[in-house]
Amino acid sequence: MDLRDRLAQNRSGAAETGPDPMAELRARVHTALIEELGPQLLDSSAEAPEELRIRVRADIRGRLAAERGLSVAERDTLLEDLTDDVLGNGPIERLLADDTITEVMINGPHDVWIERAGRISRSSVRFADDDHLRRIINKIVNQIGRRVDESSPMVDARLPDGSRVNAVLPPVSLSGPLMTIRKFGRDRLTMSDMVRLGTLTDEAVEFLDACLHAKLNVLISGGTGSGKTTMLNALSASIPDSERIVTIEDAAELKLDQAHVLRLEARPPNIEGEGEIRIRDLVRNSLRMRPDRIIVGEVRGAEALDMLQAMNTGHDGSLCTVHANSTRDALARIETMVLMAGFDLPVKAIRQQVASALDLIVHLDRLPDGARRVMAVTEVLRMEGDIVTLQDLFTYDVHAGGATIASKGGLRPTGLRPAFLHKFELRDVTPPVSVAGPAAFGAPMPRSLRG
């Protein structure tokens, strides 16, 4: 079978999930390019990106011209594929460039899935073989100084645009190299965008904006892929430009536009198992950096205790996210993570810390049709006995406006008056009428609401 026949087979439906018949040619040209241009490819300062791209494409054209049995169209296809391999992220480069795709799931070299508009479907994209996929994984993780191999077969990394990458190799993976990429949008969504998409309402946006200006401590909760980081990014736009902000993340994703932002990122252990810097270490260190606010991308371990203590010691207006299925479950998760710190603290003492530190929980969910919605905006009240009491200020009404589809409902104020309105008064922030009533500061606040 000549090259023309193998390319035809490569594009046929019968071969869609099988090995790439052009793998040998691709690997041979790719290896030759790396051997010749390796130093220039690794040294970003050696040559301008556009000049390097022109040089690589010219080299590939020359090598493909020597191959017999290829048409012009086939050479053009191989040219683009090999250019993506050498300078980009291989076969998935075009998926990453598609703004409508939110997730890329690689279940092996011949099985690539994508998520678009909340729906998962199989892609026709594939890698030549396991080695091809491993090369792309190594290229991605090497960009930020991390590694993945048989001795350390799992890694979290990120692309230059902030997209989150997770890779798993054998022997942990029994089905070959795996990679999942949560794409980060090129343009950060604003609160206005979220209103347009139906995630929030104008009333809720006005309220949350006031809460950020009043320096309330906010916890954003939700399941995987529910839009917690997107919400955190959008909320952060309400922070005044004059404040000093420290962001702490496992893999840097947040994009803040304020002038005084310090970004910290955790570091995994090196090949000797040393040099690890945990989120908890960064939270502790941030307290010595004179922050006005601390933003933790995701609380997932013992750093929950340090975060609560920071909120309770003058760092008002801090924000963080947590995986949870409901607002009540978010508090239970925080409680469990505090216990992971290794201190033998009574459960009641932990709950008192939680009730004192947190003011507000914003809970998101991804509905069956893929739509992301804020399901509740809930106030954290005081302790009653051994229980932290909660009060919903906004809740999602599935049947709002006569909707028959869950995602067509709406977020509605409950009409309950928040107990933290005195914090608005201290910061000279006018609370929205939707939650405070038409005369929020016109009459003395009941003693019961002052906490």
C-alpha positions, 0 to 999 in steps of 0.5 A: 500500500503506497502513501496515497492509499494510506492517506485515504485509509486515514480519512475513511470512517473504517479507520477512524478509531484505529492506528494512524497509517501515516504514523511512520512518515509523521514520526520520521519527519518530526524526528528529523526536524527536532534533531535539526532545529531542537535548540532553536525550538527550545530557546524562545529568545533565539528566533522570533516566533513568526520567523521560526514558524516560516523556517519550520514550514519550509523545512517540512515542505522540503522533506515532504517534496521528497516523498513519492505518492503524495498529492498537493492536498495531502502534502498540505494536510501533512504540513499543517499537522506537522507544524502543529506537532513541532510548534503547537500542541499537535492534533489538538491545536485546532480544538484549542483554537476553537472558542466554542469548545470548553473541554478536550478529553483524550482517552488515548491516542485514537479516542478524543472527545470534546465538550461544546455548549455543555454537550459531549461528543466524539471528535475525529481528531486523533494521535498517531500512537501512544508515543505521539500523545506522550510527546505532546503531554511532555511538551505541555508540562515542560512549558511550566517546569513540571514533569510526568513519567512512570515514576510520577505518572500524574500531573496538573499543568496549564497552557499559556492561556490559563487552560487547565491540563491534567495528564495521567500515564501508565502504570496508573492508567491502564488504557495508555496516556490520558489527558483532560484540558479544561479550556480557559476562554480568551475573553473573561466573562463579565457579570453583564455577560453572565446576565446575558447567558442567564447565569445571573440576574441584574438584581443578583449582580447589583447585590453581589457587586455591593457585597464585594465593595462592602468587603464581605467574605464570599465562598463560591461552591459548585460541582466540577465544571459548574463555572466556579472559576469563571464566577470568581473571575467575574466577581473579582472585577468589583474589587477596587483598583486601590486594594492589594490582592494576593491570589493563590492557586494550584495552577494559575487561571485567574485573570485580574485587571487590578493594578496591585495583584500578586500571583502565587502558584503552588509547586509539586515536589521534584524528582527526589520528592523535595521542594513541594510548596503547598497551597497552605504554605502560600496562604500562610506566607500571604499573611506577611505580604500585607494583603487587603484581600486574599483570593484562593482559586480552590480550597481542597485541603488543610489550607481551609483552616488557614483561610478561615483564620485569615478571614477572621483576622482582618482580611475582609473581602476574601474569596475562595471556591470549593467543590460542593453539591449545595450550600449546606454541603459546602460548609460540611466540606470546609469542616472536613478539610479543616480537620485534615490540618491535623489539629484535634479541634472540636467540631463546634469550634470549627463551625464557630470559625466558619460562621464567623469567617464567611458571610456569603455563599454563591452556589452554581450548578451545571444543568442537564442541558449544559447551562451553568446557573447560580442556584442560590446566594446564601447568607451564613448566619450565627451558630444555633446550638451546634449548627451553622444557620443559613439564610437564602437571599436568592434562589433559583426558580426552575418554573419562573415565568412559566418555564418548562425547561430547567435552564429557562428558570430564573434567580429570584430574591427571597425577600429576606433581609440580610443580617450583615447590612451593618457591614454595608453601613460601615463601608458606606455602601448602599445595599440594593432595594431587592434585599434591603428594602427601600429604606435600608438605612432610614431607620435603626437596624434591629439589634437582632440583625447586628449579630 
